[in-house]
Amino acid sequence: TAAGRLIIKTEFLPTKYRGYMLPLSQVFWLAGSLLIIGLASVIIPTIGWRWLIRVASIPGIILIMAFKFIPESARFNVSTGNTPAALATLEHIAKMNRAVMPEGKLVEPILEKRGRFADLLDAKYLRTTLQIWVIWLGISFAYYGVILASAELLERDLVCGSKSDSEVVVTQGDSEESQSPCHCHMFAPSDYRTMIISTVGEIALNPLNILGINFLGRRLSLSITMGCTALFFLLLNICTSSAGLIGFLFLLRALVAANFNTIYIYTAEVYPTTMRALGMGTSGSLCRIGAMVAPFISQVLMSASILGALCLFSSVCVICAISAFTLPIETKGRALQQIE
């Protein structure tokens, strides 16, 4: 869903506005994140987490009904030979903006071949595709890693490698008593406040991210923010106050959000229209793999070794920074490609 909406926005926006408008959509992602944290602070202590899941599913159901009002991309319609539908969409846009359609006729060769998975691995795009996949996997791994690590550090009090106060003795039948960590105590109101503060960080670097994307370019901007993400993962292991921890989490959330902004824009711009959705879709699949692996590091490995988990996150971010810096194509100021 996220990839689809970004593709549509990318194909509707002019080149000079893409680097500004696409990162600003992060505001709505932030609003959703803050809403779910606020709901969790009210619903979980009163009627339980299952009701939180039920309430959180309501916007998705509403969105399904709203899809019918979203216009199809004019670029896509033209590429498939559906010129009348493309004209109708452009005329509707012109009417909304009280503008006049420019004179002329939409002429575009009809593509007999649609994008295929093999096209992503064609010699022209092979290196770009592989590096983009590495970056998507790493960014998702870091993004969900810092979110889960935030909850883990707050819940288990694992800052600086200290033991959790919530370790209790668990007796199993007639067997000898064995110590087992029981870390399922409820979040305190202060923990929810910390989550809200760190989540607001996702938009804190938006102005700098927009400047970097538009003036430094997509590749250099992404490599810088990925490098900084690697550094701040390591800084989480420094013994600090609660305010210091919140500050590190705040900046980490800002950096991982900036990473996502940039790679979304780059992936949508680097592929031609016939391959754009396919490129975003396969990248999204790698993104899900990173999201699935992150809990094992943030919650399992971090319980055994905080430094080991943070070093792993940091190492992945360094690999992504190198991949971003060495991407073969810079898309800054580049018009969207209609065909290969």
N, C-alpha and C positions, 0 to 999 in steps of 0.2 A: 504494500500500500504506500509506504513512504517513497519507494523508488518510483512508483507510478506517478504520484503527484509531482515529484521533482522533475520527471521527464516532461510532463505536460507543461509545467511552469517554464522549464528551460526552452521548450520549443515555441512558446508564446512570447517570451521576453526578447527584446532586442539585445544585441551583443553588448552594448555599452552599459546596460542596466543589470545584466545577469550577476555580475560580481557584487552588486549592492543589494539587490532584492532577495536573492536566494538565501544569504545568511540571515536576513531579517525575519525569515519565516521561522527561525529558531525560537522566536518569542512565543509562538503558539505551542511548540514542543515544551518550552519552559512552563507555560501556563498549565499544561496537562500534568507535568511532573509535580508541580506545586499542589495542584488539586488532589492528586492521589495521595500525597503525603498528608495533606490536611484531612482528607477523608479517613485515612488510616488512623490518625491520632484520635478521631472521634468514634469510629466504628469498631476497631479491634478491641479496645478496652471494654466496650459495652455489649456488642452482640457477636463479636468474633470475626476472624479473618475470612471465613467462608462468605459472609455477607459483603465484605469488601470486594471480593471477586465478582459477586453478582452485580453489585452496583457499578463496578468498573466496566462491566460488559455492555452497559446501556448505551454509551456513546457510539460504540461499534455498530450496534443494531441500527441506530439512527443514521449512521454514516452510509450503511448499505442502501437505505432509501434515498439518500441525498446524491448518490452517484448519477442518477438519471439527469440531474441538472448540470453536470460537469460536461462541457463541450469536448468533442474529440479534437485532437491536434490537427490543425489545417495542414501541417507538413506531412503528417502520416496519411491523411486523405489524398493529398496530391501524389505522394509516392506510390499509392495503391491504385491510382487512376480515378479516384472518386472526386473529381474536380468540382462538381456542383455542391457537394457537402462542404468542401473547403471554402468555396465562395460564400456559402450561406453563413458559415462561422465567421468569416472575415467581415461580412456585411453586418452581422449582429454586433461585432466588436466596434465597428465604425459608428453604428447607431448609438451604442452605449456612450461612446466618447464624443458624440455630436460632431463627427468628422465625415468627410466625403471620401469614398473609395477612390483610389488613384485610377486613372484611365489605363486601359490595357487588358490583357487577357492572360490568365494563368496557363502557362505552358511548361510542362515538365514531362520528360520521358517516363513512360510507365515501366516500372521495374518488374521484369518477369520472374526474378529470383528474390525471395525475401531472405532476411538474415538467418544464417544457420550457425550452429555451435562451432562448426569447423572454420567459419569465417573469423572467429575470435582468435583462432590459433594459426591463421594464415601468416605467412612470413612478414607481411606488412604490419600486423598488429600483435604478433606473438610475444615479443618482449614487453610491449606495453601492457598486454593483458595479464601476463604472469606477474609483473610487478604490481599492477593494480590489485590483483587478487591477494598478494602478500600484504599489501597496505590495508585493504578492507578487513582481512582477518585480524591483523594486528590492532587496528583501531578499535574494532568491536571488542576484542579481547581486553584492551586497556579500558575502554569505556565502561563495560559491565564489571570489569575487575575493580575499578575505583568505586563504583556504586556499592558493590557487595562488600568490598573492603571497608568502606565507611561504616556500614551497619555492623560488620564484624568487630572493628576496632572499638566502636561505641558499646556494643553489647557485651563483649568479652573482656573489655579493659586490657587489651593486649599491647598498649602503647609501651614502647621501649622494652618489649619482651617480658613485661610483668605478668605474673600469673593471675588468672581470673579469680575474683573473690567468690564466684558462683560455683566453684568446684565443691561437690558434696560427695558424701559416702553413700554408695548405692549397694544395698544388700540383695543378692539374688538367691532366694530359697535358703537352703542350709549351707550353701557354699561360703567360703571365707569372704569377708568384706573386701571389696576392691574399690579403689577410688576411680570414679568415672566422671568426666566433665559434663555437667548438666547446664547448658547455656541457653535455656529456653525462657528466661525471665522476660517480662514485658518491658518494652521501651518506656523510659520515663519521659515526661513532657520536655525536659531539656534535650533529650536525644532527638525528638522530632524537630525541635528548633534548630539543632545542629544540622539535621538533614535538609531542612528548608534553606538555611544559610548557604550550605555547600551547593545545593541545587541552583540557587540564584546565580552562582558562579558560572553556570553554563552560558549566560548572556553577558557576563562581565567583560570578556575580551572581544565581544562582537565588533565594536568600532575599530579596534586594532586589527582584527581578523579581516574586516572589509578592506581596510587600507592595505594590508599585506597582500591580499588576493589581487587587488587592482593595480598596485604599484610594483610589488616585488615579483608578482606572477604566482601561479598556482603551485608550481613545483618547489620553489624556494620557500614560500610561505609555509607549505606543509612540512617541509624538512625541518624548519626552525621550530614549529610548534611541537612536532614529534620529538625533537631533541630535548626541548624543555619538559615535555611530559616524562621522558625517561629520567631526567634529573629530579623532578619533584616526587616521583615514586620512591627514589632513594632517600629523599629528605623526610619521608614519612617515618623512617626508622630513627630519626633524631629524637632524643628525649626532650620533650617540650611541654608547655602548659596546655590546658584545654583550648585556650584561645589560639595557641600556635598550631595545634592539630586542625582546628576548624579552618585556619588560614591556609594551611597546606591543602586540605581537601577542597576548599573554595577554588584555589588556583588550579588544582588538578582537574576539577570538573570543567573549569573554563577552558583549559587546554584541550581536553578530550572532545569537548563540543566543537571547538575551532577545527580540530582535525576532521571531524565528521563533515562540517560545513564545506571544507576545502575539497575533500575527496568526492563528495557528492557532486559538486560543481564540475570537477575535472573529469570524472567518469562520464557525466552526461554530455560534456563538450567534445571529448576526444573521439567518440565513435560517430559514424554517419547515422542518419535517420533509420536506415534499414537494420542497423545493428544496435541502436541505442538501448532499446528496451531489453534486448538480449544481454548486452554488456552489463546493464544495471542489475538485471535479474540474477545472472551468475555471480556477480560481485556480492549481491545480497545473500546468496547461498553461503558464500565464504564467511560473510558477516555473521550468519547464524551459527556457523561452526565455532567461530571465536567466542560468541556469546555462550555456547554450551560448555566450552572448556573453562571459561573464566571462573565459575563457581568452585571447581575442583582446586583451583589455586587460591582464590580469595577465602574459601571457607575450610578446605581440608589441609592444604599445604601450609596456610598461614597459621593454623592451630599448632603445627609442629615447629615451624620456623618462619617468623615474620620476615627476617632478612632474606631468606631463600625465596619466599614468594615475591617480595618487592624487587629483588634482583632479576627474577624471571620476567616480571612485567617490564622492568626497565630495559632489559636486553631485547625484548620483542620490539619495544618502541625505537631503539637504536637501529635495528634492522629495517624498520619501516621508514625511518628518517633517511637512511642511505638509499632505500628503494625510491623514495620520493625525489631525492636530489638527482638521481640518475635516470629518471623517466625520460624517454627519448623525444617526447612531444610536449611543447608548452602551448597551452590553449588560451592564454591571455590575449584578448583582442582578436581572437580567431572566430570567423563566422562558422555557424553550425554547418557541418558537411551533410549534404542531402544524399549523396551516393558515394561509393568507395572511389 
